[in-house]
Amino acid sequence: MRILAAIGVLAILACAAAAAFFYGGFYNVAASEPHNGFIAWSLEHIRDASIAQHAGEAPGGKFDDPALVKKGAHEFVEEGCVDCHGGPGIEPEKFAKGMRPEPPDLDQSGDLSPAEVHWIVVHGIKMTGMPAFGGHTDAGEQRALVAFVKNIKSFPPAEFKAIKQRMAQSEGGEAGQAAGETGAH
Ligand code: HEC
């Protein structure tokens, strides 16, 4: 009986401690501070297990076709992946350094299978800032993004920089045109 009572008291204390932790504002959510070791470890393991569990089968076909990889490089710039992750020869935008977790350099992501990369791109990763792209990209664009991520290490930096520059120019052209149109009214 005493033992049961002691277990009861301990359970109540544990709940009170958990409530104090959850509602007391003790955990610092500031992105300017790194996660505490235990929380970082837990989040990382929950994420890896979740991705491995959900990834399922990759869409079929090969991912090393140069034309597909090149299409993926365009998508990578157009979708803004390069702003957070950087790319061959290109640094991420400054704001990415202030994110927690900081968006990783994708040429270090070699151990993710194509199925895992595909799942991450389509669904995103909650509470990390990694967006879900499934809602506004089609299957072909998603395949191309997977191909580019899997081959990012060997993609020539000069070619990637040229793609980014061309796309920035054509965006500038559209913006300029829009400004011109407004000016005419
Ligand atoms: C707003 C910033 C942002 C954008 C835009 C973004 N990502 Fe991410 N991405 C992240 C962050 C942050 C993580 C790290 C998540 C984590 O630690 O679990 C991440 C993780 C990933 C990972 C897993 C890497 C690994 O080694 O675990 C892949 C793959 C990835 N992103 C691909 C992409 C692709 C492809 C695009 C564009 C279609 C993209 N990301 C756009 C922020 C971004």
Residues whose N, C-alpha, C, O or C-beta is under 5 A from the ligand:
A	BS01	HEC	R47 E79 G80 C81 C84 P101 E102 P103 P104 S109 V117 I120 V121 I125 T128 G129 M130 P131 F133 L145
